[in-house]
Amino acid sequence: MKSLKEHRLEKLITQTELAKLAKISRVSVSQIEKGQQKPSELTIRKLAKALDVKPADIEF
C-alpha cells in the first residue's frame, strides 16, 4: 500500500492536477498528504478514481 503522495508522484502529476482530476481543492490534497485532514469516503473514492487505483490501495 502506498500513500496518496506516492501514488501521485508515481503518476507524475502535481497536487493541482490531482485536485482538478478529483474535483477537490488543492489545499485539501495538500492537507490530506500531510495528514492534517482526514478524507471522507467520497473524497477517497474521487482521489482513487483520479489516480486509477482502488481506494483500498491508498494509505491515509
Stockholm file with secondary structure:
# STOCKHOLM 1.0

chainA/1-60         MKSLKEHRLEKLITQTELAKLAKISRVSVSQIEKGQQKPSELTIRKLAKALDVKPADIEF
#=GR chainA/1-60 SS CEEHHHHHHHTTCCHHHHHHHHTSCHHHHHHHHHTSSCCCHHHHHHHHHHHTSCGGGEEC
#=GC SS_cons        CEEHHHHHHHTTCCHHHHHHHHTSCHHHHHHHHHTSSCCCHHHHHHHHHHHTSCGGGEEC
//
